[in-house]
Amino acid sequence: MKIRSLIILAIGLLVFPVSLWAKTTVLIHGFQGNGMSWRMDGVTPALQQNGWVDGGNFIPTPQGPYDPVSPQGKPERIFYTVELPSHAPIMAQARMLDAYLQRIYALRQEPLTLVGHSAGGLVARAWLVAVRSVPVETLVTIATPNIGTPTADMACLANDTPLSMFAGAIMGMGQWVDGTDDLYRDLRTEKPGRFLYWLNHQPHPPIRYVSIVRDNQLRPDRYDFVVPETSQDMNKVFALRGQSEYWAVKGSHFLGVPDGYALAMALSRP
């Protein structure tokens, strides 16, 4: 199913009221993001307009995940955000994500839905194939480089030259970020011997997969220059061919209000 505009998304929510299918959702930010990005970029307000409750933002402490202030009672539908070291390698982030997911599962005692933006989608997938310590029923990725991105290839090349200070700009973030060499390597286009080749050839659990993809071929001014459209589709992943739903949402690489409405619709359907 393709969503062509924010107007269509909003009308769809009116015509097809959101059901109570998905109940506990965890939003996983991408590179240079944080848990609050989902709120600041308009995603969670759109969810809240459709009956979702904000469960708060989990942060790490030496004693483990710090619980946000829990809403009163037990809301039927709730989302949480988490804070990850977004410059760290994908597997390092996946291990930290596991602590959050175990804590959230202990609170809710029901299968979780994971939503990852950009590199956050890879963190979620890496957790699914390598850890998966709690039940999950759905994975949604938004503008995720599932088979890699040429911008990471260029950033890695730049890191090995005096142009390393421009690697961040190459990745579309506008600035150099120290200590990201291993992450850039994880995001390189899929080839044997690279991280994404390993990840994409691992058995994935039989859950629901949803790819939210940027569809802006006819608008170069809005084109996602960070991750190619084809890479955002999980159907291109070797282990997931033909298993992912495809939702097209217009916008840049970064999160926006249309993503919130698309999520509200996607999470309302079993």
C-alpha positions, 0 to 999 in steps of 0.5 A: 500500500502506498501513501501519497501525501499527508492529506491521504494519510489523514483521510485514511485515519478518518475513514478507517478508525484506528483499532486496538491491534498494536499495544506497546510500541518502542521507537528507536532513533537513528544516527545523530538522533535521540529519544526526543527526536520523535516528539520534536519532529512531530511523529508522536503528536500524530500518534497521540491524536490517534489514541496512543499514550506517551509512556516517556523516554528511557535513558541509561544509568549505571544501575540500568534503564531509568524508567520515565514517569509511568502514566496512570493505570495501564493504557491500552496503546502506549509508546516509549522512546529510548536513548542509544549511543547513536555513534556506536556500532550497530551491535553495541547499540543492539545490546543496549536496546536489549536492556530497554526492551527487557524492562519495557516487557516486564512493565507491559507483559505483552509482545512489543512492536519495534519502530526504527528510523534510519540506522535505528531500524538496523539496530532493531533488526540486529537485535531481532536476529542476534538477541531477541530476549523478549517477544516481538510481533512487528518491526517497522523501519523508516528510511532505513539503509537495509542494504547499505548506503553509498554515503557511508562508503564515501564517509569511510573513504573520507575517514582514511584521508585528510578529508575526514573532517567532512565525513559527517557532511557526506553522511548528510549530517552537516558536521564531523562526528568523532568516533563514528568509524565503526558505525560508518563501516556497518552502514556500507553497502552490502558486500560479502565480509561486511556487517550488512551482508552478515545481518541480511543473511541471518534467519529472521523471525516470522513476524510482521515487517513494514518498510516505510520508504521515501518516495520522492523520485520526481522531487529532487529537492526532497530526495533522500540523499542519505539512503537510496529508496531501494535500500529502504525496502526490507524486501531487498534483504536476502532473508526477507524477500517478499515478506515486508509491507511497503508504505511510501511516504513523501519527505526527506530522510529525516522524521516528519509528521507524515511518518506519525500518521503512517505509523498510526495507520500501519499499527492499526492493522494486523 
